[in-house]
Amino acid sequence: MASVNLLDENLLLWNEFRNGNADAFGQLIKIHYQDLFNYGTRFTRDEEMVKDCIQDLFLALWANRLTISETSFVKYYLLKSLRHSLSRMIGRSRYHNSWNELHFEDLFNASPSVESRLIYEEQMVELSRKMRKVLTALSRRQQEVIYLRYYMDADIDEIADIMSLNRQSVYNLLHDALKRLRKISFKNMG
């Protein structure tokens, strides 16, 4: 129920922003900035580049607010836009030679919450370490599809749209990634 309210709130804010409401635009930025930043840092370790791309994205949105179409999925619209912006920026950057230098292996670096009990924290840190090790064996695109599906809670259509793939390719990529994760996990446990 809470996610439905969030979707409704996002849609309302999006439409208000499109009508020139600066406060609604500010709320959209506040709501989505951290997710955009976290996603962007999977493509490059250059945090300033990510921040610049996010800023450019929001500036372009504001400048084109009257011609931007309605969307039911604001978060995924923004993620896709950022992905395209970063792709162009990385392609022009003298510091990055290839789009294949994605950094999705770092997505498990977050530490457990401070409120958790010490034993739980230690278990989670160990699990996180093992998952990082296992994830590094996946291709960059497999890491990205896992990140979008399980960390950004995107559905197959949204992932297809963000990654510019068809639905079947997303299913195949996700299936192959999970199959490989299982194989590697069982091998490491034995």
N, C-alpha and C positions, 0 to 999 in steps of 0.2 A: 504494500500500500504506500509506503514511504517513497519507493522509486517512482510510482505513478505521480505522486505529488511533485516530485522533483522534475519529472518530464513535463508536467503541466506548467510548473514554475519557469522552467527553461524556455518552453514555447512562448509563454506570456512575455518573458523578458526579451526574447528574440524579436517578437513582433513589435514590442514597444521600442526597442533599439532601432528597428527598421523604420519606425515612424519618427525617429530623431530624438528619442528620450535618452539623454546622456546618463541619467542615473541608472537606467536599465542596462545600458552598455557597461557602465562601471561594475554593476553586479555580475554581469556575464564574465567580465574579466576576472573578478574576484573568485567566482565559482570555479572557473576552468583553468586558471593560470597554472596551478601546481600540477594538474594532470598533463597539461601541454608540456610543461618544463620536464617532467619525469619522462614522458614519451620522447621528447626531443633529444634528451641526453642518451638515449639508446642508439642514436644515429651518429653522434659525435661526442667526444669528451670535451669539446670546446663549449663550455657553458655560456660564454659571452655570445657566441654565434647563435646558440639556441635562444637566448634572451632577445637578441636582435631580430631573429626570425619571428618570434612571438610578437614583439613590438610592431614589426612591419605588418604582420598579419592583422593585428587589431587596428592599426592605422588605415590599412587598406579597407577593412570592413567598415570603419566609420566613414571613410571617404566615399564608399560605394553603397552606403546603407539604403539608399532609395531604390537601387536596382537589384539588390540581393534578394534572391527568392526565399520563400518560406521553407522551413525544414522542420520535420518532427523530431530530428535527432541532432540537436545543437552540438553536443559533445563530439560526435563522430564527424560532423561537418568540419569542426575546428581541427580535429586530429588529422583529417585528410588534407586540409589546407596547409597545416604545418608540415606534414610529410612532404608535400609537393614543394613547398618553400625551401625546406632543408635539402631536398634532393637537388634543386637548382643551385643553392648556395654551396653545397659540398662539391658539386660538379665544377664550380668556378674557383674553389678554394685551392690555393697553392699548398695548403697544409694537409689536404686529404686527397689521395690519389684515386680512391675508388669508393663507390657506394657499398662495396662489400666489407668496408671497415666498420660495420654496425657494431654497437656495443650492448647487445641485449644480455650478455652474460653477467652484467653487473646488477640486473634487476633483483637479485636475491640478497643484496648487501644490506638491506634494512634490518635493523636489530629489533627484537621483540619489544613490546611496550614496557615502560618502566614499572607499571603497576603489577605486572605479572610476578608470580613467585619466583625465587631464585632458581629452583630446580627446573621449573618450566622454561625459564629463560635459557638455561644451559642446554636443555634438550632442543629448544628451537634454534639456538646458535649452531649446534651440531647438525641438525637437519638442514639448515640453511647452507652450511658449508658443503654438505654432501650434494645438495641440489645444485649449487653453483658448479661443482665439479662435473656433475652429470650433464648439466645444460651446455657446458662448453663443447660437448661432443656433437651438439646439434648444429645444423647450418644456421646462418644468420636469419634467413627467412623463416625457418622453423622456430627460432627463438622469438622472432617478431610475432608470429601467429600465436604462440603460446602466451606471450605478454598481452596481446590485445584480447585474447579470449578469456584468460583467467585472471589477469590483473586489471584490465580496463573494462571487463565484463561486456565486451562487444559480441554481438551475435554474428552468425556466418555472413549474412548480407552486409552488415556494417564492416566486417573485416574485408570482404571482397571489394567493397567500395573504397576503403582506406588504402588497401594495397594494390588497387587496380587489377584485380583478378576476377575470374568468374567463380560462381559458388562451388562448382565441382573442384576447381583447383584449390580452394580454401579447404574443403573437406579432405582432399588428398594430402595436402600439406600438413594439416592438423593430425590426420590419421597416421601419417608417416612419422611425425614428430613424437606422438604418444607411443607408437610402437617402438621406436628407437629408445625413448626414455625407459620404457618397461624392460627392454632387453638389456640396456646398460645398468639399470637399477638392480636387476636380478643377478647380473654378472658381478657387480660390486658387493652384493650382500653375501654371495657364496664363498 
